[in-house]
Amino acid sequence: MKILVIGASGRVGTDLVKQLLADKHQVIGTTRQEEKLFNDDNYSQLDLDITAEKDAIQKQIEPDIDAVYFVAGSGGKDVLEVDLHGAVKTMQATQDKGIKRYIMLSTVFSLDTSKWDNPGIADLKEYYICKHYADQWLVNNSDLDYTIVQAGALKEREATGKITINDDNAGENSIEDVATTLVAVLDASNTTKKVFSLHNGETDITDAIAKL
């Protein structure tokens, strides 16, 4: 497949691109960095500014893309421009190009505001509001074949290959396991039009996705 990864230089994006390339996909990664991120014949790079106008974003997206991943993030800076408005513009541009598959990396409980007084979330309220409405737009205002993957806290530790899906705990995730989950949903038709949360758990990733 020919895949656009928006946010290829991020922590999850880096692992995601590595795994997609290992699976022999053709990957276009977006980053504001000048240096090429991956030395692979199947990898190319795009300086895509998601704070630009939607039409400018759309012009840079090739029409023969099979799937788009959004794994970009503001890191707490410019949350409105990046995590909300930037994200929605990429959805609009993707849809206008006639591309159907769109996979969003989001955050746990982004759509469940009743959990927002939990420790660790209250301090990220502006970020959560942005993710909430970006996810809402994707679900309610787009015609995309979306999957929204809501990850708990991201940790730079060894992968376990196992996750728990859709429970009441925010939990923590190995970054590599989140990337593996994102790869697993790519052509899993049962994940289309689905939103699910995950954290490291006891079920093999492939099995967990198959049961959605």
PECORUR-V854129 format. One record per helix or strand of 3 or more residues. SS is the DSSP state (a for helix, b for strand). FROM is the first residue (numbers start at 1). TO is the last residue. If there is no record, write none. Layout:
SS;FROM;TO / SS;FROM;TO
This chain:
b;2;6 / a;11;22 / b;26;30 / b;43;46 / a;54;60 / b;67;70 / a;79;96 / b;101;107 / a;113;115 / a;122;141 / b;145;151 / b;153;155 / b;162;165 / b;172;174 / a;175;185 / a;189;191 / b;194;200 / a;205;210
